[in-house]
Amino acid sequence: MKLPIKISESDLHPHIEARMRQRGVSISEIETALNNGRDADDAKEGTIGKVFVSAYNADWEGEFFEEKEVTVYYKIKSDKLILLTVKARYGKDFLKE
């Protein structure tokens, strides 16, 4: 895949759209994770994962958090990126490299 990876609404399956809303993740955060994230250690065989930690300094569900960790899981099939799901964790002192 050539960088930078750009994602559009048409690239989003209803499953990942639902997870994005549920977990507070934007398309730009997915792009940042894909382009700048470290490899996810927990990606299953045949799946690629990228993790990116950023400053958050805001409330999420009524609680203040300093950082946000976004993990994106995807596959490459016929040179096409297929987004599978996205996770978000809110906290501080996440592993950054």
Backbone hydrogen bonds, N-H to C=O, Kabsch-Sander energy under -0.5 kcal/mol:
donor,donor_aa,acceptor,acceptor_aa,energy
11,D,8,S,-1.8
12,L,9,E,-1.6
13,H,11,D,-0.6
17,E,13,H,-2.2
18,A,14,P,-2.2
19,R,15,H,-2.0
20,M,16,I,-2.6
21,R,17,E,-2.2
22,Q,18,A,-2.6
23,R,19,R,-2.4
24,G,20,M,-1.1
24,G,21,R,-0.5
25,V,20,M,-2.2
30,I,26,S,-1.8
31,E,27,I,-2.6
32,T,28,S,-2.3
33,A,29,E,-2.3
34,L,30,I,-2.6
35,N,31,E,-2.5
36,N,32,T,-2.8
37,G,33,A,-1.9
38,R,51,V,-2.5
40,A,49,G,-2.4
43,A,40,A,-0.9
47,T,44,K,-2.4
48,I,74,Y,-3.3
50,K,72,V,-2.3
51,V,38,R,-2.8
52,F,70,V,-2.5
54,S,68,K,-2.4
56,Y,66,E,-3.6
57,N,66,E,-0.5
58,A,65,F,-1.6
60,W,63,E,-2.9
63,E,60,W,-1.2
65,F,58,A,-2.7
66,E,91,G,-0.5
67,E,91,G,-3.2
68,K,54,S,-2.4
69,E,89,R,-3.1
70,V,52,F,-2.8
70,V,68,K,-0.5
71,T,87,K,-2.3
72,V,50,K,-2.6
73,Y,85,T,-2.7
74,Y,48,I,-2.8
75,K,82,I,-2.0
77,K,75,K,-0.5
77,K,80,K,-2.6
80,K,77,K,-1.4
82,I,75,K,-3.2
83,L,81,L,-0.6
84,L,73,Y,-3.0
85,T,73,Y,-1.3
87,K,71,T,-2.8
89,R,69,E,-2.3
91,G,67,E,-2.1
